[in-house]
Structures are given as C-alpha cells and as structure tokens.
Amino acid sequence: MNGRDLYYLLAAFLQSKLLAPNLTATLYHKPPTAAFPYYSAGFYHLQSGVYHLHGTQLGDETSVTISPDGQ
C-alpha cells in the first residue's frame, strides 16, 4: 500500500465509512482512566487531539499523524 492509499484507508475508518458510527466511536473512545498518550485501534492518541502511528516493514518506515475527522 502506498502512502496515499494508507491515508484514504485511515480517513475512511475515522469518518465511519467502513464501520457503523457507534463501532467507530467504541474503537476510538478514550477510557476515563487512560493517561496520554494512550493506544487503541492502531493509534497513539496524543494530548493535542490527533492520532499517531508508526511502524516498519520490509525496510520501509511509516509515520502518520491524522486528525479525528480524517484530515
């Protein structure tokens, strides 16, 4: 998957285009006792209100920061 495709996939998740809105809300809900940053649904949730992910595979390194509305 290239970077553009990854963005479209992540944005679709955050905009409830792949799961029902109630399921999306459950995935990205911050537990009341969670400290920042916390991890859920593949993302680190940062205190600034954005999501961040990072990973490597087969020599490629990916880093993504995306807003809750998929921007």
C-alpha positions as CSV (number, residue, x, y, z in Angstrom):
1,M,0.0,0.0,0.0
2,N,1.4,3.4,-0.8
3,G,1.0,6.5,1.4
4,R,-2.0,7.9,-0.5
5,D,-3.9,4.6,-0.1
6,L,-3.0,4.4,3.6
7,Y,-4.4,7.9,4.1
8,Y,-7.6,7.0,2.4
9,L,-8.0,3.9,4.5
10,L,-7.3,5.6,7.8
11,A,-9.6,8.6,6.9
12,A,-12.4,6.1,5.9
13,F,-12.1,4.4,9.3
14,L,-12.2,7.7,11.2
15,Q,-15.1,9.0,9.1
16,S,-17.2,5.8,9.8
17,K,-17.2,4.8,6.2
18,L,-16.0,1.2,7.0
19,L,-17.8,0.6,10.3
20,A,-21.0,1.9,11.8
21,P,-20.6,5.2,13.7
22,N,-21.2,3.5,17.0
23,L,-18.5,0.9,16.4
24,T,-16.0,3.6,15.3
25,A,-16.8,5.6,18.4
26,T,-16.1,2.5,20.5
27,L,-12.8,1.9,18.8
28,Y,-11.5,5.5,19.4
29,H,-13.1,6.2,22.8
30,K,-10.6,7.3,25.4
31,P,-11.1,5.4,28.7
32,P,-11.5,7.8,31.6
33,T,-8.5,6.4,33.4
34,A,-6.2,6.5,30.4
35,A,-3.1,8.7,30.5
36,F,-1.7,10.5,27.5
37,P,-0.5,9.1,25.2
38,Y,-2.7,6.0,25.1
39,Y,-3.1,3.3,22.5
40,S,-6.2,2.0,20.8
41,A,-7.3,0.8,17.4
42,G,-3.8,1.1,15.9
43,F,-3.2,4.6,17.0
44,Y,-1.5,6.5,19.8
45,H,-3.9,9.2,20.9
46,L,-2.0,12.4,21.7
47,Q,-3.0,15.1,24.1
48,S,-3.2,17.6,21.3
49,G,-6.2,15.6,20.0
50,V,-4.5,13.9,17.0
51,Y,-3.8,10.3,16.3
52,H,-0.3,9.0,15.5
53,L,1.0,5.7,14.3
54,H,4.5,4.4,13.4
55,G,5.8,1.2,12.0
56,T,8.4,-0.6,9.9
57,Q,8.1,-3.5,7.5
58,L,10.5,-4.9,4.9
59,G,12.8,-1.9,5.2
60,D,10.1,0.8,4.8
61,E,9.2,3.1,7.7
62,T,5.8,4.7,8.0
63,S,4.8,7.5,10.3
64,V,1.3,9.0,10.3
65,T,-0.4,11.8,12.2
66,I,-4.1,12.3,11.4
67,S,-6.9,14.3,13.0
68,P,-10.1,12.6,14.4
69,D,-12.0,13.8,11.4
70,G,-9.6,12.1,8.9
71,Q,-7.7,15.2,7.8
